[in-house]
Structure formats: structure tokens, C-alpha cells
Amino acid sequence: MAKEVFSRFDAADYLKTNEDIAAFLDAAMEEGGDDPEYIAVVLGTIARARNMSQLARDTGLSREGLSRALSGNGNPTMATLMKVAKALDLKIQVVPAVSAGAASSASEHRAAS
């Protein structure tokens, strides 16, 4: 019987466009947006896809510091996250955390008033 060989999966290999990156980040925020370590790892994956060394130059941070901050053990500051987002041509946005059903109910309530 032949032995199956699998290669290591790395999402960074599939993040080719800004749209890919935005979709990946949106999905990550939906899945684990309340877990800062998870989001740091996701940003680290995006950084690897975009060339960590170039991202470090673009943010003015050291490659090692950026790599550390965007690891599962990192604890990046908001300033670091904003620099990374800007260097990746992304925008960090805050939206209400209401579900679509709750949002439409609220709209209906306001319309009825």
C-alpha cells in the first residue's frame, strides 16, 4: 500500500489579491473576532503573504518585532495594528454588533415611532 504524503497547508499561499486578503480577514473576524491571539495570527498570515520584510519596512517596525507581534503569543498594540492595516491597504472599521434580524427590528421600531 502506497503511503500518502501531504504538504503543509498555509493560507498565505492563497492570499494573492487585496480582495482575497479582505475576505480572509472578514471571515476571521466573524469566526474569532473576540480572540486577539487569533486575529494576530491571521494578520501574521497576511503579512507572510505580502512579504514580512517589506511590511516591516512599510510600517517602520523591525521584522522580528512585527513577526513577534503577529504571532499567537504576540499582543500587538492598536498602533501596530493600524500601521499594519495601512501598509496592507486595509482599513480597520468598527460596525454595530447586532444581527440582521435585530437590525431590521430596530429599523421597524424607529419607523413606527
ROTIKOL-156159 format. One record per atom (N, C-alpha, C, O, CB): z, x, y; atom name. Coordinates in nm, 3 decimals, padded with zeros to 5 digits. Each point is the difference from the previous one (the first is absolute). Glycine has a CB too. Example, Ala and Ser with C-alpha at 12.3 -4.5 7.8 and 13.67 -1.06 7.14 Angstrom:
<<00.780,01.319,-00.569>,N> <<00.000,-00.089,00.119>,CA> <<00.000,00.090,00.120>,C> <<00.066,00.104,-00.002>,O> <<00.059,-00.293,-00.115>,CB> <<-00.197,00.154,00.222>,N> <<00.006,00.082,00.119>,CA> <<00.073,-00.077,00.109>,C> <<00.017,00.051,00.111>,O> <<-00.232,00.067,-00.174>,CB> 
This chain:
<<00.000,00.085,-00.117>,N> <<00.000,-00.085,00.117>,CA> <<00.000,00.089,00.124>,C> <<00.080,00.094,00.010>,O> <<00.042,-00.279,-00.134>,CB> <<-00.212,00.156,00.217>,N> <<-00.011,00.079,00.122>,CA> <<00.116,-00.032,00.095>,C> <<00.040,-00.116,00.015>,O> <<-00.291,00.123,-00.041>,CB> <<00.300,00.095,00.086>,N> <<00.110,-00.016,00.096>,CA> <<-00.058,-00.038,00.137>,C> <<-00.092,00.065,00.050>,O> <<00.234,00.104,-00.178>,CB> <<-00.086,-00.275,00.187>,N> <<-00.046,-00.041,00.132>,CA> <<00.065,00.087,00.106>,C> <<00.118,00.033,-00.008>,O> <<-00.151,-00.269,-00.072>,CB> <<-00.046,00.274,00.179>,N> <<00.049,00.082,00.109>,CA> <<-00.019,-00.078,00.130>,C> <<-00.110,-00.048,00.030>,O> <<00.056,00.265,-00.155>,CB> <<00.160,-00.229,00.199>,N> <<-00.005,-00.071,00.127>,CA> <<00.021,00.097,00.114>,C> <<00.079,00.094,-00.010>,O> <<00.005,-00.303,-00.100>,CB> <<-00.153,00.186,00.218>,N> <<00.023,00.083,00.118>,CA> <<00.103,-00.070,00.088>,C> <<00.021,-00.121,-00.010>,O> <<-00.256,00.216,00.002>,CB> <<00.300,-00.017,00.092>,N> <<00.104,-00.052,00.088>,CA> <<-00.066,-00.087,00.107>,C> <<-00.098,00.042,00.062>,O> <<00.247,00.159,-00.105>,CB> <<-00.096,-00.321,00.064>,N> <<-00.050,-00.088,00.105>,CA> <<00.063,00.038,00.133>,C> <<00.121,00.020,00.008>,O> <<-00.155,-00.206,-00.175>,CB> <<-00.048,00.196,00.270>,N> <<00.049,00.026,00.134>,CA> <<-00.076,-00.091,00.095>,C> <<-00.121,00.015,00.017>,O> <<00.181,00.228,-00.072>,CB> <<00.011,-00.337,00.115>,N> <<-00.063,-00.096,00.092>,CA> <<-00.073,00.072,00.113>,C> <<-00.097,-00.053,00.055>,O> <<00.274,-00.115,-00.111>,CB> <<-00.131,00.287,00.093>,N> <<-00.063,00.075,00.110>,CA> <<-00.148,00.025,-00.029>,C> <<-00.080,00.010,00.093>,O> <<00.300,00.099,-00.043>,CB> <<-00.257,-00.100,-00.176>,N> <<-00.140,00.024,-00.037>,CA> <<-00.090,-00.117,00.036>,C> <<-00.122,00.016,00.006>,O> <<00.201,00.130,-00.190>,CB> <<-00.022,-00.264,00.206>,N> <<-00.078,-00.121,00.025>,CA> <<00.007,-00.049,00.144>,C> <<-00.059,-00.103,00.034>,O> <<00.099,00.043,-00.270>,CB> <<00.030,00.132,00.321>,N> <<00.014,-00.040,00.140>,CA> <<-00.104,00.075,00.083>,C> <<00.030,00.104,00.058>,O> <<00.218,-00.151,-00.088>,CB> <<-00.368,-00.006,00.035>,N> <<-00.113,00.068,00.063>,CA> <<-00.024,-00.042,00.144>,C> <<-00.046,00.080,00.081>,O> <<-00.054,-00.062,-00.305>,CB> <<00.130,-00.144,00.258>,N> <<-00.030,-00.051,00.134>,CA> <<00.127,-00.050,00.069>,C> <<00.104,-00.017,-00.064>,O> <<-00.336,-00.046,-00.012>,CB> <<00.222,00.040,00.205>,N> <<00.113,-00.058,00.073>,CA> <<00.035,-00.139,-00.056>,C> <<00.116,-00.039,-00.003>,O> <<-00.183,00.169,00.209>,CB> <<-00.034,-00.202,-00.249>,N> <<00.023,-00.133,-00.057>,CA> <<00.077,00.012,-00.132>,C> <<00.090,-00.080,-00.026>,O> <<-00.301,-00.006,00.135>,CB> <<00.175,00.185,-00.192>,N> <<00.074,00.024,-00.125>,CA> <<00.146,00.029,00.031>,C> <<00.091,-00.054,-00.065>,O> <<-00.300,00.142,-00.045>,CB> <<00.231,-00.003,00.208>,N> <<00.135,00.042,00.035>,CA> <<00.080,-00.119,00.054>,C> <<00.116,-00.019,-00.036>,O> <<-00.199,00.251,00.086>,CB> <<00.021,-00.311,00.037>,N> <<00.069,-00.115,00.057>,CA> <<00.035,-00.101,-00.109>,C> <<00.110,-00.055,00.001>,O> <<-00.232,00.089,00.216>,CB> <<00.031,-00.059,-00.310>,N> <<00.026,-00.093,-00.110>,CA> <<00.112,00.052,-00.089>,C> <<00.087,-00.076,-00.043>,O> <<-00.328,00.000,00.049>,CB> <<00.239,00.205,-00.035>,N> <<00.105,00.063,-00.082>,CA> <<00.136,-00.014,00.068>,C> <<00.099,-00.035,-00.065>,O> <<-00.266,00.198,-00.029>,CB> <<00.172,-00.136,00.223>,N> <<00.125,-00.010,00.074>,CA> <<00.047,-00.145,00.011>,C> <<00.120,-00.027,-00.012>,O> <<-00.183,00.233,00.141>,CB> <<-00.029,-00.299,-00.106>,N> <<00.036,-00.142,00.004>,CA> <<00.061,-00.044,-00.133>,C> <<00.103,-00.068,-00.003>,O> <<-00.287,00.025,00.169>,CB> <<00.120,00.082,-00.276>,N> <<00.051,-00.037,-00.133>,CA> <<00.137,00.061,-00.023>,C> <<00.089,-00.064,-00.057>,O> <<-00.323,00.048,-00.030>,CB> <<00.252,00.139,00.129>,N> <<00.130,00.066,-00.016>,CA> <<00.108,-00.070,00.080>,C> <<00.112,-00.016,-00.047>,O> <<-00.229,00.234,00.009>,CB> <<00.084,-00.260,00.160>,N> <<00.097,-00.069,00.084>,CA> <<00.037,-00.135,-00.061>,C> <<00.116,-00.042,00.007>,O> <<-00.207,00.157,00.196>,CB> <<-00.005,-00.183,-00.263>,N> <<00.027,-00.127,-00.067>,CA> <<00.092,00.021,-00.121>,C> <<00.092,-00.077,-00.023>,O> <<-00.315,-00.012,00.100>,CB> <<00.195,00.194,-00.152>,N> <<00.074,00.025,-00.124>,CA> <<00.137,00.061,00.023>,C> <<00.097,-00.040,-00.065>,O> <<-00.314,00.068,-00.048>,CB> <<00.227,00.067,00.203>,N> <<00.127,00.072,00.014>,CA> <<00.033,00.036,00.142>,C> <<00.061,00.103,00.026>,O> <<-00.097,-00.015,-00.248>,CB> <<-00.003,-00.173,00.316>,N> <<00.018,00.029,00.141>,CA> <<00.145,00.015,00.045>,C> <<00.027,00.054,00.107>,O> <<-00.233,-00.175,-00.073>,CB> <<00.299,00.075,-00.117>,N> <<00.141,00.014,00.036>,CA> <<00.063,00.124,-00.061>,C> <<00.121,00.020,00.010>,O> <<-00.107,-00.267,00.008>,CB> <<-00.095,00.330,-00.083>,N> <<00.048,00.122,-00.064>,CA> <<-00.060,00.121,00.072>,C> <<-00.116,00.035,-00.024>,O> <<00.139,-00.154,-00.200>,CB> <<00.054,00.184,00.312>,N> <<-00.055,00.112,00.078>,CA> <<-00.051,00.115,-00.086>,C> <<-00.098,00.064,00.037>,O> <<00.254,-00.127,00.142>,CB> <<-00.093,00.089,-00.292>,N> <<-00.047,00.109,-00.087>,CA> <<-00.138,-00.032,-00.056>,C> <<-00.086,00.088,-00.008>,O> <<00.324,-00.033,-00.051>,CB> <<-00.260,-00.179,00.021>,N> <<-00.128,-00.043,-00.054>,CA> <<-00.109,00.017,00.105>,C> <<-00.108,00.053,-00.029>,O> <<00.223,-00.216,-00.125>,CB> <<-00.087,00.118,00.276>,N> <<-00.099,00.010,00.108>,CA> <<-00.026,00.147,00.035>,C> <<-00.114,00.036,00.030>,O> <<00.189,-00.260,00.059>,CB> <<00.027,00.308,-00.094>,N> <<-00.020,00.143,00.025>,CA> <<-00.094,00.060,-00.104>,C> <<-00.086,00.080,00.033>,O> <<00.315,-00.066,00.070>,CB> <<-00.212,-00.053,-00.229>,N> <<-00.088,00.050,-00.107>,CA> <<-00.143,-00.049,00.022>,C> <<-00.095,00.076,-00.019>,O> <<00.290,-00.072,-00.142>,CB> <<-00.209,-00.129,00.201>,N> <<-00.133,-00.056,00.028>,CA> <<-00.066,00.078,00.113>,C> <<-00.118,00.035,-00.010>,O> <<00.194,-00.263,-00.066>,CB> <<-00.002,00.256,00.183>,N> <<-00.056,00.078,00.110>,CA> <<-00.033,00.142,-00.046>,C> <<-00.098,00.059,00.047>,O> <<00.230,-00.197,00.117>,CB> <<-00.052,00.193,-00.254>,N> <<-00.031,00.131,-00.057>,CA> <<-00.129,-00.001,-00.079>,C> <<-00.078,00.095,00.005>,O> <<00.322,-00.047,-00.016>,CB> <<-00.268,-00.156,-00.062>,N> <<-00.125,-00.016,-00.074>,CA> <<-00.118,-00.005,00.095>,C> <<-00.104,00.062,-00.023>,O> <<00.226,-00.184,-00.160>,CB> <<-00.107,00.047,00.292>,N> <<-00.105,-00.009,00.101>,CA> <<-00.023,00.137,00.063>,C> <<-00.114,00.040,00.023>,O> <<00.173,-00.282,00.022>,CB> <<00.049,00.314,-00.017>,N> <<-00.011,00.133,00.059>,CA> <<-00.076,00.095,-00.092>,C> <<-00.082,00.079,00.047>,O> <<00.297,-00.117,00.077>,CB> <<-00.189,00.030,-00.255>,N> <<-00.073,00.085,-00.095>,CA> <<-00.148,-00.037,-00.002>,C> <<-00.086,00.087,-00.013>,O> <<00.293,-00.063,-00.126>,CB> <<-00.236,-00.153,00.151>,N> <<-00.139,-00.045,-00.001>,CA> <<-00.075,00.052,00.122>,C> <<-00.120,00.025,-00.006>,O> <<00.187,-00.230,-00.121>,CB> <<00.004,00.222,00.238>,N> <<-00.061,00.041,00.125>,CA> <<00.014,00.148,00.028>,C> <<-00.045,00.046,00.105>,O> <<00.091,-00.270,-00.022>,CB> <<00.014,00.300,-00.170>,N> <<00.021,00.144,00.016>,CA> <<00.130,00.025,00.076>,C> <<00.005,-00.007,00.122>,O> <<-00.255,00.048,-00.124>,CB> <<00.351,-00.011,-00.074>,N> <<00.135,00.018,00.054>,CA> <<00.004,00.108,00.108>,C> <<00.069,-00.015,00.101>,O> <<00.024,-00.057,-00.320>,CB> <<-00.167,00.180,00.199>,N> <<00.001,00.109,00.099>,CA> <<-00.059,-00.045,00.134>,C> <<00.054,00.031,00.106>,O> <<-00.074,00.135,-00.292>,CB> <<-00.090,-00.239,00.180>,N> <<-00.061,-00.051,00.123>,CA> <<00.091,-00.101,00.067>,C> <<00.013,-00.001,00.123>,O> <<-00.241,00.040,-00.220>,CB> <<00.291,-00.124,00.018>,N> <<00.092,-00.100,00.055>,CA> <<00.118,00.069,00.069>,C> <<00.045,-00.044,00.105>,O> <<-00.112,-00.120,-00.284>,CB> <<00.116,00.271,00.119>,N> <<00.110,00.075,00.061>,CA> <<-00.044,00.055,00.136>,C> <<00.075,-00.009,00.097>,O> <<00.014,00.070,-00.326>,CB> <<-00.210,-00.006,00.236>,N> <<-00.050,00.051,00.129>,CA> <<-00.013,-00.114,00.101>,C> <<00.036,00.016,00.117>,O> <<-00.159,00.168,-00.237>,CB> <<00.070,-00.298,00.075>,N> <<-00.021,-00.114,00.090>,CA> <<00.130,-00.059,00.052>,C> <<00.005,-00.053,00.111>,O> <<-00.215,00.005,-00.235>,CB> <<00.316,00.057,00.045>,N> <<00.129,-00.057,00.040>,CA> <<00.089,00.102,00.072>,C> <<00.098,-00.037,00.064>,O> <<-00.114,-00.119,-00.256>,CB> <<-00.019,00.284,00.180>,N> <<00.084,00.104,00.060>,CA> <<00.122,00.032,-00.085>,C> <<00.093,00.066,00.047>,O> <<-00.171,-00.140,00.175>,CB> <<00.078,00.029,-00.346>,N> <<00.110,00.027,-00.092>,CA> <<-00.042,00.107,-00.100>,C> <<-00.120,00.021,-00.022>,O> <<00.206,-00.258,00.047>,CB> <<00.010,00.305,-00.084>,N> <<-00.035,00.099,-00.102>,CA> <<-00.045,-00.074,-00.126>,C> <<00.043,-00.113,-00.026>,O> <<00.122,00.282,00.121>,CB> <<-00.251,-00.105,-00.173>,N> <<-00.047,-00.061,-00.124>,CA> <<00.118,-00.027,-00.093>,C> <<00.008,-00.107,-00.062>,O> <<-00.229,00.225,00.085>,CB> <<00.313,-00.021,-00.032>,N> <<00.116,-00.015,-00.087>,CA> <<00.090,-00.114,00.046>,C> <<00.047,-00.081,-00.081>,O> <<-00.057,00.327,00.030>,CB> <<00.034,-00.253,00.182>,N> <<00.084,-00.106,00.054>,CA> <<-00.061,-00.137,-00.020>,C> <<00.069,-00.096,-00.033>,O> <<00.018,00.256,00.199>,CB> <<-00.218,-00.168,-00.146>,N> <<-00.070,-00.126,-00.019>,CA> <<00.003,-00.041,-00.147>,C> <<00.024,-00.116,-00.032>,O> <<-00.171,00.167,00.228>,CB> <<00.121,00.044,-00.283>,N> <<00.003,-00.027,-00.143>,CA> <<00.138,-00.046,-00.045>,C> <<00.013,-00.093,-00.079>,O> <<-00.193,00.265,00.046>,CB> <<00.283,-00.108,00.085>,N> <<00.139,-00.037,-00.033>,CA> <<00.032,-00.140,00.052>,C> <<00.059,-00.081,-00.072>,O> <<00.008,00.324,00.080>,CB> <<-00.106,-00.271,00.116>,N> <<00.029,-00.130,00.061>,CA> <<-00.069,-00.114,-00.074>,C> <<00.055,-00.110,-00.010>,O> <<-00.028,00.223,00.231>,CB> <<-00.147,-00.086,-00.273>,N> <<-00.078,-00.105,-00.065>,CA> <<00.013,00.003,-00.152>,C> <<-00.088,-00.048,-00.071>,O> <<-00.069,00.059,00.260>,CB> <<00.266,00.045,-00.236>,N> <<00.027,-00.002,-00.144>,CA> <<00.101,-00.111,-00.029>,C> <<00.053,-00.061,00.093>,O> <<-00.099,00.312,-00.114>,CB> <<00.071,-00.277,-00.104>,N> <<00.098,-00.102,-00.039>,CA> <<00.140,00.034,00.045>,C> <<00.084,-00.089,00.015>,O> <<-00.225,00.036,-00.208>,CB> <<00.168,00.180,00.216>,N> <<00.133,00.042,00.045>,CA> <<00.007,00.017,00.151>,C> <<00.107,00.028,00.055>,O> <<-00.075,00.085,-00.274>,CB> <<-00.144,-00.129,00.286>,N> <<-00.004,00.019,00.145>,CA> <<00.059,-00.120,00.072>,C> <<00.018,-00.108,-00.056>,O> <<-00.220,00.251,00.030>,CB> <<00.233,-00.120,00.151>,N> <<00.051,-00.107,00.085>,CA> <<-00.063,00.019,00.138>,C> <<00.066,00.045,00.094>,O> <<00.156,-00.063,-00.226>,CB> <<-00.352,-00.016,00.142>,N> <<-00.070,00.027,00.125>,CA> <<00.055,-00.083,00.115>,C> <<00.041,-00.115,-00.018>,O> <<-00.244,00.173,-00.113>,CB> <<00.203,00.001,00.248>,N> <<00.042,-00.073,00.119>,CA> <<-00.113,-00.092,00.043>,C> <<-00.114,00.013,-00.045>,O> <<00.266,00.177,00.117>,CB> <<-00.120,-00.284,00.016>,N> <<-00.103,-00.088,00.053>,CA> <<-00.103,00.082,00.077>,C> <<-00.120,-00.030,-00.003>,O> <<00.285,-00.162,00.018>,CB> <<-00.120,00.296,00.053>,N> <<-00.093,00.087,00.073>,CA> <<-00.100,00.064,-00.095>,C> <<-00.119,00.008,00.032>,O> <<00.296,00.036,00.140>,CB> <<-00.131,00.002,-00.288>,N> <<-00.090,00.060,-00.099>,CA> <<-00.098,-00.104,-00.051>,C> <<-00.120,00.028,-00.011>,O> <<00.298,00.136,-00.055>,CB> <<-00.130,-00.283,00.035>,N> <<-00.088,-00.106,-00.049>,CA> <<-00.106,-00.036,00.103>,C> <<-00.116,-00.022,-00.035>,O> <<00.304,-00.066,-00.105>,CB> <<-00.149,00.082,00.267>,N> <<-00.095,-00.033,00.106>,CA> <<-00.105,00.110,00.015>,C> <<-00.118,-00.029,00.019>,O> <<00.297,-00.103,00.099>,CB> <<-00.137,00.258,-00.126>,N> <<-00.095,00.112,00.009>,CA> <<-00.098,-00.003,-00.117>,C> <<-00.120,00.021,00.018>,O> <<00.293,00.117,00.100>,CB> <<-00.122,-00.165,-00.238>,N> <<-00.084,-00.006,-00.119>,CA> <<-00.100,-00.115,00.013>,C> <<-00.119,00.018,-00.025>,O> <<00.305,00.080,-00.116>,CB> <<-00.137,-00.215,00.181>,N> <<-00.089,-00.115,00.015>,CA> <<-00.110,00.029,00.102>,C> <<-00.117,-00.029,-00.025>,O> <<00.308,-00.125,-00.033>,CB> <<-00.154,00.212,00.171>,N> <<-00.099,00.030,00.103>,CA> <<-00.103,00.101,-00.051>,C> <<-00.120,-00.016,00.023>,O> <<00.292,-00.030,00.155>,CB> <<-00.126,00.150,-00.246>,N> <<-00.091,00.102,-00.054>,CA> <<-00.093,-00.058,-00.106>,C> <<-00.111,00.051,-00.020>,O> <<00.285,00.123,00.067>,CB> <<-00.131,-00.280,-00.115>,N> <<-00.082,-00.064,-00.103>,CA> <<-00.084,-00.114,00.058>,C> <<-00.067,-00.072,-00.075>,O> <<00.240,00.133,-00.095>,CB> <<-00.170,-00.078,00.302>,N> <<-00.071,-00.110,00.066>,CA> <<00.049,-00.136,-00.049>,C> <<-00.078,-00.094,-00.018>,O> <<-00.121,00.242,00.044>,CB> <<00.330,-00.158,-00.048>,N> <<00.063,-00.125,-00.041>,CA> <<00.096,-00.045,00.108>,C> <<00.042,00.079,00.084>,O> <<-00.065,-00.018,-00.327>,CB> <<00.056,-00.188,00.241>,N> <<00.094,-00.056,00.095>,CA> <<00.112,-00.067,-00.078>,C> <<-00.024,-00.081,-00.089>,O> <<-00.159,00.046,00.263>,CB> <<00.306,00.070,-00.140>,N> <<00.115,-00.066,-00.062>,CA> <<00.026,-00.126,00.080>,C> <<00.013,00.004,00.123>,O> <<00.089,00.216,-00.206>,CB> <<-00.094,-00.332,00.012>,N> <<00.013,-00.129,00.065>,CA> <<00.113,-00.079,-00.064>,C> <<00.019,00.004,-00.122>,O> <<-00.264,-00.003,00.180>,CB> <<00.319,-00.071,00.024>,N> <<00.108,-00.084,-00.050>,CA> <<-00.043,-00.145,00.016>,C> <<-00.043,-00.042,00.107>,O> <<00.220,00.215,-00.047>,CB> <<-00.166,-00.249,-00.168>,N> <<-00.036,-00.142,00.002>,CA> <<00.116,-00.082,-00.053>,C> <<00.083,00.053,-00.074>,O> <<-00.329,00.003,00.044>,CB> <<00.253,-00.182,00.065>,N> <<00.108,-00.084,-00.052>,CA> <<-00.001,-00.003,-00.152>,C> <<-00.107,-00.001,-00.062>,O> <<00.097,-00.138,00.269>,CB> <<00.127,00.138,-00.266>,N> <<00.012,00.002,-00.146>,CA> <<00.016,-00.141,-00.056>,C> <<00.081,-00.022,-00.090>,O> <<00.021,00.250,00.103>,CB> <<-00.178,-00.323,00.039>,N> <<00.005,-00.137,-00.052>,CA> <<-00.117,-00.021,-00.092>,C> <<-00.107,00.059,00.018>,O> <<00.223,-00.142,00.189>,CB> <<-00.097,-00.001,-00.305>,N> <<-00.108,-00.030,-00.092>,CA> <<-00.099,-00.094,00.068>,C> <<00.032,-00.060,00.102>,O> <<00.121,00.090,-00.301>,CB> <<-00.271,-00.041,00.144>,N> <<-00.104,-00.085,00.058>,CA> <<00.046,-00.145,00.007>,C> <<-00.027,-00.069,00.098>,O> <<-00.150,00.224,-00.186>,CB> <<00.247,-00.202,-00.015>,N> <<00.050,-00.137,-00.002>,CA> <<00.102,-00.023,00.110>,C> <<-00.002,-00.104,00.066>,O> <<-00.039,00.094,-00.310>,CB> <<00.130,00.106,00.263>,N> <<00.102,-00.013,00.104>,CA> <<-00.064,00.008,00.138>,C> <<00.043,-00.069,00.092>,O> <<00.128,00.170,-00.245>,CB> <<-00.274,-00.019,00.167>,N> <<-00.067,00.013,00.129>,CA> <<-00.071,-00.129,00.037>,C> <<00.007,-00.043,00.115>,O> <<-00.036,00.287,-00.155>,CB> <<-00.038,-00.309,-00.058>,N> <<-00.070,-00.124,00.032>,CA> <<00.099,-00.113,00.026>,C> <<-00.027,-00.086,00.084>,O> <<-00.167,00.160,-00.224>,CB> <<00.308,-00.074,00.072>,N> <<00.103,-00.100,00.026>,CA> <<00.055,00.016,00.141>,C> <<00.023,-00.099,00.069>,O> <<00.035,00.093,-00.313>,CB> <<-00.037,00.130,00.286>,N> <<00.049,00.027,00.134>,CA> <<-00.102,-00.044,00.104>,C> <<00.037,-00.056,00.103>,O> <<00.098,00.248,-00.191>,CB> <<-00.264,-00.168,00.061>,N> <<-00.106,-00.041,00.092>,CA> <<-00.005,-00.152,00.009>,C> <<-00.015,-00.055,00.109>,O> <<-00.116,00.262,-00.163>,CB> <<00.142,-00.274,-00.060>,N> <<00.000,-00.146,00.000>,CA> <<00.119,-00.055,00.076>,C> <<-00.012,-00.099,00.072>,O> <<-00.106,00.100,-00.291>,CB> <<00.233,00.063,00.203>,N> <<00.121,-00.045,00.070>,CA> <<-00.018,00.015,00.151>,C> <<00.036,-00.090,00.076>,O> <<00.107,00.157,-00.274>,CB> <<-00.200,00.046,00.242>,N> <<-00.022,00.020,00.143>,CA> <<-00.102,-00.100,00.053>,C> <<00.016,-00.050,00.111>,O> <<00.038,00.293,-00.135>,CB> <<-00.157,-00.273,-00.054>,N> <<-00.104,-00.094,00.044>,CA> <<00.056,-00.141,00.013>,C> <<-00.043,-00.076,00.087>,O> <<-00.131,00.218,-00.198>,CB> <<00.269,-00.177,00.024>,N> <<00.059,-00.133,00.003>,CA> <<00.098,-00.017,00.115>,C> <<00.028,-00.113,00.041>,O> <<-00.057,00.102,-00.288>,CB> <<00.080,00.120,00.300>,N> <<00.099,-00.006,00.109>,CA> <<-00.059,-00.034,00.132>,C> <<00.072,-00.008,00.100>,O> <<00.059,00.171,-00.220>,CB> 
